[in-house]
């Protein structure tokens, strides 16, 4: 009963207080009766742009088209539009490949594949959802191609990083440079024609230097011999430096990178843990390289389960941390939905330490019947996090957008309740009442020697007390402390021996 009473008290005090909740949402969008899903999202000027594919089954026949949906910060649709191919061929894109880019001209740019002509297009759309340009590139003699990432250049053109399946069926990573009119300026392949390599990401380190990441074979049919690869190139695509990672069981694939203020690179990828009945078992990994491509740290995150685990977007946050967006599931298929599968958001520090993580799927009351994945993540000026991609409701694909607070909660109340419900990380102290109003009583379970108490808020240590030897109960005033979430820490000879979270609401 005490557990439920504390939650009830927190809810009542919260609503009576003047604390302003920053509400989030979990919304699905099914605007057409046929295929209708998002692949990527981006936030530009406090507006959410989601791009994916759809077809309008009221038209017969109806080709698969590009779908662009523009919403406000509450997820309400401002405008939506379908874009047909000029010859009515199928257009497609996926959260697995490609990115969506907000350009310096306030355009939204992204790559799509044209089925009937075996070509890629780079489409630029303005914020009114009007097409500004379409550049088309046939795949030529290649069997297939994947445009992984666009990078805007100062002249309005792009660097295109991706991979091609060559005529000998080997994968070959490439970078292409096009000008603002879409004309090809140069094209470079990286690796050897007789071996497998892929390029998955590109980032700019300075005016004349770029870093690209991926993996190298020699044979992608044998996962035990694949290694991660990083190439540093100049503005003409010439290789300046190369890093090749260790072989299995430490093998990993670089999937995304961001340059850091110190000239290094934060990267994410996958580690291979062998095969299982549902496919390859992989785990997400994070790593930091310095400007000389030397490891500073390497960490595994999330479950080691199946090939459903992946990260498809990464962004830096104003507080110096980083956000990942992707998907995760327990090992196996999606037949047993739980709170630990679906779209995955993960925030970590510049040192790779976890700050918070959450997995989401269908909104309450809806039936999640398949795959959920975040293909993109962005930030609002309020600090809130927006992620989106594709969902599956009653075996139908839908567009899907979720908004949470900067702390990873659906709203401020969610964060406060989580704090009240949390158990002691170390069981040497008790705090009462929680939430606190005028005073807070701290009881320690042993008082043989003196100890120090610290009250820590978001800005650091706010109060510090000494508990004399033999004293077990300390009462102090909280009137002067602002409403919010705090941590009570007990120190013994400079070491933390106990801590407990407490909410203060006046």
Phi, psi and omega per residue, in radians:
X1 nan -0.605 -3.129
X2 -1.044 -0.688 -3.138
X3 -1.012 -0.871 -3.108
X4 -1.235 -0.577 3.123
X5 -1.113 -0.738 3.135
X6 -1.099 -0.719 3.117
X7 -1.104 -0.765 -3.134
X8 -1.075 -0.797 3.139
X9 -1.063 -0.740 -3.134
X10 -1.096 -0.727 3.142
X11 -1.101 -0.827 -3.104
X12 -1.106 -0.841 -3.131
X13 -1.098 -0.645 -3.139
X14 -1.075 -0.832 -3.092
X15 -1.240 -0.448 3.104
X16 -1.395 -0.370 -3.091
X17 -1.408 3.046 3.126
X18 -1.699 0.220 3.121
X19 -1.089 2.364 -3.115
X20 -1.680 2.011 3.108
X21 -1.340 2.453 3.068
X22 -1.849 1.619 -2.964
X23 -1.225 2.474 3.021
X24 -1.831 -2.992 3.087
X25 -2.745 2.842 3.033
X26 -2.359 1.849 -3.012
X27 -2.242 2.511 2.997
X28 -1.991 2.684 -3.058
X29 -2.307 2.031 3.046
X30 -2.189 1.634 -2.988
X31 -1.660 -0.288 -3.129
X32 -2.307 2.614 -3.063
X33 -1.293 -0.252 3.111
X34 -1.656 -2.522 3.055
X35 -1.064 2.367 -3.056
X36 -2.808 1.692 -3.107
X37 -2.670 2.721 3.058
X38 -1.656 2.570 3.023
X39 -1.905 -0.715 -3.086
X40 -2.410 2.701 2.971
X41 -2.353 2.741 3.054
X42 -2.557 2.602 3.070
X43 -1.868 2.174 3.123
X44 -2.368 2.147 3.117
X45 0.943 0.796 3.128
X46 1.017 0.539 3.043
X47 -2.224 2.464 -3.112
X48 -1.731 2.199 3.080
X49 -2.018 2.138 3.112
X50 -2.030 2.310 -3.135
X51 -2.163 2.450 -3.138
X52 -2.861 -2.573 -3.133
X53 -2.330 2.682 3.112
X54 -2.835 2.824 2.876
X55 -2.447 2.536 -3.083
X56 -1.618 1.818 -3.056
X57 -1.246 -0.058 3.041
X58 -1.312 -0.308 3.048
X59 -1.655 2.345 3.113
X60 -2.277 2.059 -0.137
X61 -1.382 2.817 3.122
X62 -2.270 2.061 3.100
X63 -1.278 2.745 3.027
X64 -1.240 2.303 -3.017
X65 -2.167 2.939 3.026
X66 -1.384 2.336 3.112
X67 -1.960 2.193 3.034
X68 -2.100 2.230 3.120
X69 -2.184 2.299 -3.125
X70 -2.011 2.198 -3.130
X71 -2.229 2.858 3.021
X72 -1.474 -3.030 -3.057
X73 -1.262 -0.166 3.069
X74 -1.710 0.062 -3.140
X75 1.452 0.147 3.119
X76 -1.406 2.312 -3.080
X77 -1.179 2.218 3.033
X78 -1.611 -0.753 -3.134
X79 -2.806 2.590 3.052
X80 -2.445 2.635 -3.044
X81 -2.710 2.534 3.016
X82 -1.835 2.496 3.140
X83 -2.127 2.096 -3.133
X84 -1.576 2.687 2.944
X85 -1.255 2.623 -3.080
X86 -1.093 -0.443 3.124
X87 -1.990 0.346 3.099
X88 1.063 0.515 3.010
X89 -1.398 2.807 3.104
X90 -1.227 2.329 3.012
X91 -1.908 2.423 -3.116
X92 -2.536 2.699 3.023
X93 -2.675 2.876 -3.054
X94 -2.520 2.688 3.033
X95 -1.191 -0.264 -3.116
X96 -1.317 -0.488 -3.072
X97 -2.362 2.657 3.062
X98 1.470 2.956 3.092
X99 -2.502 2.987 3.067
X100 -2.092 2.361 -2.925
X101 -2.254 2.301 2.999
X102 -1.649 1.979 -3.005
X103 -1.543 2.981 -3.140
X104 -1.181 -0.314 3.086
X105 -1.571 0.157 -3.139
X106 1.198 0.545 3.049
X107 -1.761 2.776 2.992
X108 -1.870 2.071 -3.080
X109 -2.040 2.512 3.131
X110 -2.858 2.714 3.090
X111 -1.661 2.555 3.022
X112 -2.364 2.709 3.124
X113 -1.805 2.402 3.111
X114 -1.799 1.960 -3.043
X115 -1.097 -0.955 -2.959
X116 -1.131 -0.477 -3.103
X117 -1.882 0.051 -3.122
X118 0.848 1.042 -3.095
X119 -2.496 2.747 2.991
X120 -1.814 2.570 3.012
X121 -2.121 2.506 2.912
X122 -1.873 2.032 -3.086
X123 -1.860 2.351 3.028
X124 -2.067 2.230 -3.088
X125 -2.183 2.413 3.099
X126 -1.422 3.089 -3.048
X127 -1.259 -0.180 3.009
X128 -1.578 0.123 3.126
X129 1.187 0.538 3.044
X130 -1.764 2.386 -3.127
X131 -1.211 2.232 3.101
X132 -1.719 -0.623 3.126
X133 -2.836 2.670 3.010
X134 -2.350 2.045 3.054
X135 -1.824 2.290 -3.107
X136 -2.079 2.408 -3.098
X137 -2.327 1.860 3.069
X138 -1.102 2.625 -3.115
X139 -1.412 -0.113 3.038
X140 1.119 -2.278 -3.103
X141 -1.417 -0.103 3.118
X142 -1.260 2.618 3.103
X143 -1.286 -0.602 -3.119
X144 -2.824 2.813 3.064
X145 -2.499 2.729 3.085
X146 -2.365 2.055 3.033
X147 -1.521 1.898 -3.035
X148 -1.510 -0.752 -3.058
X149 -2.691 2.362 3.001
X150 -1.726 2.473 3.067
X151 -2.274 2.121 -3.118
X152 -1.256 2.468 3.111
X153 -1.884 2.804 -3.074
X154 -1.032 -0.486 -3.123
X155 -1.473 0.092 -3.119
X156 1.577 -0.066 3.062
X157 -1.504 -2.901 -3.076
X158 -2.422 2.643 2.755
X159 -1.646 2.331 3.103
X160 -2.021 2.064 3.093
X161 -1.846 2.368 -3.124
X162 -3.015 -2.849 -3.105
X163 -2.476 2.648 3.124
X164 -2.255 2.503 2.949
X165 -1.600 1.986 -3.038
X166 -1.383 3.103 -3.093
X167 -1.088 -0.434 3.095
X168 -1.562 0.178 3.110
X169 1.246 0.158 3.041
X170 -1.513 2.550 3.098
X171 -1.456 2.468 -3.117
X172 -2.433 2.133 3.121
X173 -1.353 2.543 -3.116
X174 -2.489 2.829 2.909
X175 -2.306 2.331 3.078
X176 -2.116 2.449 3.108
X177 -1.966 2.137 3.108
X178 -2.132 2.649 3.137
X179 -1.526 -3.036 -3.043
X180 -1.199 -0.263 3.076
X181 -1.664 0.021 -3.134
X182 1.535 0.043 -3.129
X183 -1.283 2.385 3.133
X184 -1.275 2.129 3.107
X185 -1.624 -0.765 3.037
X186 -2.775 2.846 -3.135
X187 -2.521 2.294 3.128
X188 -2.310 2.369 2.991
X189 -1.769 2.575 -3.067
X190 -2.136 2.154 -3.081
X191 2.028 -2.742 -3.111
X192 -2.094 2.524 -3.085
X193 -1.085 -0.505 -3.080
X194 -1.567 0.008 -3.118
X195 -2.195 2.810 3.127
X196 -1.532 2.302 2.960
X197 -2.534 2.609 2.999
X198 -2.331 2.615 3.005
X199 -2.007 2.194 -3.062
X200 -1.996 -0.286 -3.036
X201 -2.748 2.756 3.106
X202 -2.539 2.493 3.102
X203 -2.539 2.640 -3.119
X204 -1.744 2.267 -3.120
X205 -1.724 -0.588 3.006
X206 -2.724 -2.998 -3.007
X207 -1.014 -0.575 -3.051
X208 -2.161 0.396 -3.082
X209 -2.496 2.408 -3.105
X210 -2.334 2.718 3.113
X211 -2.209 2.292 3.139
X212 -2.125 2.563 -3.086
X213 -2.320 2.757 3.115
X214 3.079 -2.317 3.118
X215 -2.688 2.813 -3.124
X216 -2.248 2.628 -3.073
X217 -1.315 -2.250 0.436
X218 -1.425 -0.244 -3.068
X219 -2.460 1.975 -3.112
X220 -1.244 -0.132 3.047
X221 -1.347 -0.174 3.130
X222 -2.139 1.669 -3.039
X223 -1.123 -0.411 -3.071
X224 -1.245 -0.205 -3.117
X225 -2.027 0.180 3.090
X226 -1.478 2.489 3.115
X227 -2.270 2.688 3.047
X228 -1.278 2.657 3.127
X229 -2.413 2.478 3.043
X230 -2.314 2.344 3.088
X231 -2.183 2.310 2.995
X232 -1.738 2.202 -3.097
X233 -2.216 2.803 3.051
X234 -1.630 -3.028 -3.044
X235 -1.232 -0.129 3.062
X236 -1.836 0.092 3.113
X237 1.513 0.063 -3.140
X238 -1.332 2.344 -3.096
X239 -1.279 2.240 3.102
X240 -1.779 -0.672 -3.093
X241 -2.649 2.702 -3.113
X242 -2.440 2.483 3.003
X243 -2.279 2.243 3.080
X244 -2.050 2.234 -3.037
X245 -1.336 3.086 3.141
X246 -1.277 2.822 -3.135
X247 -1.493 2.871 3.113
X248 -0.857 2.505 0.221
X249 -1.499 0.028 3.117
X250 -1.603 0.146 -3.071
X251 -1.063 2.529 3.074
X252 -2.566 2.811 3.078
X253 -2.042 2.199 3.057
X254 -1.293 2.159 -3.135
X255 -1.931 -0.437 -3.136
X256 -2.798 2.669 -3.100
X257 -2.535 2.621 2.973
X258 -2.373 2.398 3.049
X259 -1.292 2.642 -3.091
X260 -1.979 2.783 -3.082
X261 -1.015 -0.432 -3.119
X262 -1.523 0.150 3.126
X263 1.578 -0.022 3.130
X264 -1.607 -2.826 -3.078
X265 -2.468 2.306 2.904
X266 -1.671 2.286 -3.112
X267 -2.340 2.694 2.997
X268 -2.216 2.691 -3.115
X269 -2.844 -2.766 -3.120
X270 -2.308 2.454 3.011
X271 -1.850 2.426 -3.084
X272 -1.664 2.263 -3.114
X273 -2.073 0.397 3.096
X274 1.742 3.138 -3.095
X275 -1.747 2.636 3.093
X276 -2.434 -3.114 -3.083
X277 -1.139 -0.321 -3.131
X278 -1.891 0.229 -3.136
X279 2.024 -2.861 -3.109
X280 -1.176 2.426 3.042
X281 -1.651 2.110 -3.080
X282 -2.298 2.789 3.053
X283 -2.392 2.486 3.121
X284 -1.264 2.486 3.092
X285 -2.321 2.643 3.078
X286 -2.089 2.588 3.125
X287 -2.658 2.688 3.110
X288 -2.195 2.218 3.046
X289 -1.936 2.547 2.993
X290 -1.461 -3.105 -3.047
X291 -1.180 -0.237 3.079
X292 -1.687 0.192 -3.134
X293 1.111 0.626 3.023
X294 -1.802 2.469 3.112
X295 -1.032 2.349 2.905
X296 -1.845 -0.659 3.025
X297 -2.815 2.814 -3.141
X298 -2.554 2.289 -3.107
X299 -2.489 2.528 2.991
X300 -1.635 2.514 3.096
X301 -2.373 2.735 3.061
X302 1.264 -3.125 -3.083
X303 -1.316 2.671 2.960
X304 -1.726 1.711 -2.970
X305 -2.376 -1.647 -3.030
X306 -2.273 3.127 -3.095
X307 -1.278 0.085 3.034
X308 -1.319 -0.338 -3.137
X309 -1.340 2.223 3.124
X310 -2.875 2.781 3.031
X311 -2.052 2.281 -3.046
X312 -2.093 -0.060 3.064
X313 -2.765 2.618 3.102
X314 -2.527 2.445 3.107
X315 -2.494 2.629 3.038
X316 -1.473 2.616 3.135
X317 -1.929 2.732 -3.078
X318 -1.050 -0.394 -3.128
X319 -1.510 0.203 3.080
X320 1.530 0.151 3.131
X321 -1.846 -2.962 -3.057
X322 -2.437 2.620 3.108
X323 -2.132 2.369 3.014
X324 -1.939 2.562 3.038
X325 -2.319 2.358 -3.135
X326 -3.018 -2.327 3.111
X327 -2.603 2.718 3.085
X328 -2.628 2.685 3.073
X329 -2.724 2.710 3.007
X330 -1.189 2.795 -3.016
X331 -1.040 2.287 -3.139
X332 2.169 -2.630 -3.110
X333 -1.801 -2.834 -3.087
X334 -1.794 0.339 -3.049
X335 -1.332 -0.249 -3.130
X336 -2.156 1.319 -3.111
X337 -1.013 2.531 3.107
X338 -2.583 3.133 3.121
X339 -1.296 -0.096 -3.028
X340 -1.908 0.392 3.093
X341 -2.413 2.797 3.123
X342 2.106 -2.660 3.043
X343 -1.145 2.426 -3.016
X344 -2.134 2.200 3.001
X345 -1.989 2.387 -3.086
X346 -2.503 2.144 3.099
X347 -1.907 2.357 -3.129
X348 -2.441 2.801 -3.101
X349 -1.459 3.032 3.116
X350 -1.153 -0.245 3.072
X351 -1.717 0.080 3.096
X352 1.510 0.167 -3.130
X353 -1.458 2.416 -3.128
X354 -1.195 2.331 3.073
X355 -1.864 -0.774 2.965
X356 -2.881 2.830 -3.130
X357 -2.603 2.568 3.054
X358 -2.659 2.607 3.047
X359 -2.111 2.363 -3.093
X360 -2.276 2.631 2.942
X361 -2.435 -2.270 -3.002
X362 -1.117 2.581 3.019
X363 -1.052 2.724 3.123
X364 -0.940 2.383 3.124
X365 1.568 -0.147 3.116
X366 -1.858 2.684 -3.020
X367 -1.679 1.860 3.100
X368 -1.405 2.012 -3.037
X369 -2.062 0.057 -3.111
X370 -2.825 -2.588 -2.961
X371 -1.331 2.369 3.008
X372 -2.155 2.390 -3.134
X373 -2.688 2.411 2.979
X374 -1.552 2.091 3.090
X375 -1.692 -0.118 -3.135
X376 -2.817 2.737 3.131
X377 -2.498 2.502 3.114
X378 -2.582 3.000 -3.080
X379 -2.131 2.420 3.011
X380 -1.584 2.846 -3.139
X381 -1.112 -0.413 3.092
X382 -1.258 -0.204 -3.055
X383 1.710 -0.199 3.132
X384 -1.138 2.668 -3.116
X385 -1.850 2.320 3.096
X386 -2.099 2.265 3.084
X387 -2.319 2.666 -3.124
X388 -2.802 2.885 3.141
X389 3.041 -2.351 -3.086
X390 -1.982 2.583 3.057
X391 -2.265 -3.125 -3.109
X392 -2.520 1.863 3.132
X393 -1.955 2.120 3.121
X394 0.890 0.763 3.088
X395 1.131 0.477 3.046
X396 -2.236 2.274 3.103
X397 -1.173 2.466 3.130
X398 -2.411 2.726 2.911
X399 -1.290 2.677 -2.971
X400 -2.656 2.234 3.104
X401 -2.360 2.388 3.117
X402 -2.246 2.413 3.074
X403 -2.143 2.313 3.099
X404 -2.325 2.924 3.130
X405 -1.277 3.005 3.111
X406 -1.088 -0.364 3.109
X407 -1.617 0.100 3.094
X408 1.466 0.329 -3.141
X409 -1.901 2.671 3.114
X410 -1.160 -0.485 3.004
X411 -2.795 3.025 -3.102
X412 -1.094 -0.653 3.127
X413 -1.054 -0.714 3.103
X414 -0.980 -0.760 -3.140
X415 -1.135 -0.761 -3.118
X416 -1.143 -0.740 3.133
X417 -1.113 -0.707 3.109
X418 -1.044 -0.670 3.129
X419 -1.160 -0.741 -3.122
X420 -1.176 -0.648 -3.097
X421 -1.319 -0.342 -3.000
X422 -1.130 2.543 3.127
X423 -1.522 2.842 3.103
X424 -1.155 2.341 3.068
X425 -1.290 -0.502 3.048
X426 -2.386 2.276 -2.921
X427 -1.611 0.769 -3.116
X428 -1.801 -0.188 -3.139
X429 -2.355 2.720 3.004
X430 -2.251 2.479 3.110
X431 -2.063 2.474 -3.121
X432 -2.701 2.434 -0.136
X433 -1.369 2.911 3.115
X434 -2.503 1.767 0.251
X435 -1.246 2.672 3.116
X436 -1.841 2.694 -3.130
X437 -2.120 -1.337 -3.082
X438 -1.619 -0.691 -3.092
X439 -2.382 2.812 3.089
X440 -2.342 2.244 3.111
X441 -1.823 2.214 3.123
X442 -2.009 2.194 3.128
X443 -2.013 2.202 3.031
X444 -1.838 2.606 -2.978
X445 -1.530 -0.114 3.079
X446 -2.540 2.384 -3.077
X447 -2.300 0.610 -3.085
X448 -1.179 -0.485 -3.131
X449 -2.470 2.928 -3.113
X450 -1.222 2.761 3.132
X451 -2.627 2.918 3.132
X452 -1.968 2.428 3.039
X453 -1.952 2.392 3.071
X454 -2.206 2.406 3.036
X455 -1.851 2.011 -3.008
X456 -1.990 2.232 3.062
X457 -1.924 -2.898 -3.100
X458 -1.158 -0.422 -3.107
X459 -1.692 0.072 3.141
X460 2.036 -2.840 -3.112
X461 -1.196 2.155 -3.123
X462 -1.790 -0.606 -3.139
X463 -2.428 2.651 3.090
X464 -2.491 2.309 -3.094
X465 -2.280 2.689 3.012
X466 -1.929 2.197 3.083
X467 -1.635 2.026 -3.106
X468 -1.096 2.769 3.080
X469 -1.002 2.320 3.115
X470 1.550 -0.289 -3.137
X471 -1.479 2.311 -3.116
X472 -1.970 -0.368 -3.100
X473 -2.085 2.245 3.093
X474 -2.208 2.283 3.109
X475 -2.105 2.278 3.105
X476 -2.454 2.807 -3.079
X477 -1.403 2.473 3.064
X478 -2.025 0.171 -3.068
X479 -1.018 -0.649 -3.038
X480 -1.467 -0.098 -3.120
X481 -1.575 2.334 3.138
X482 -1.149 2.755 3.025
X483 -0.977 2.450 3.092
X484 2.729 -2.984 -3.113
X485 -1.785 2.286 -3.109
X486 -2.278 2.871 3.031
X487 -2.163 2.217 3.034
X488 -1.624 2.159 -3.082
X489 -2.127 2.320 3.034
X490 -1.875 2.274 -3.085
X491 -1.960 2.510 3.051
X492 -2.352 1.932 -3.104
X493 0.946 0.751 3.065
X494 1.462 -0.040 -3.129
X495 -1.917 2.476 3.083
X496 -1.310 2.148 3.133
X497 -1.968 -0.247 3.109
X498 -2.832 2.621 3.044
X499 -2.704 2.650 -3.133
X500 -2.649 2.423 3.070
X501 -1.452 2.565 3.098
X502 -2.539 2.487 3.081
X503 -1.810 2.327 3.082
X504 -1.958 2.121 3.122
X505 -2.356 2.109 -3.139
X506 -1.620 nan nan
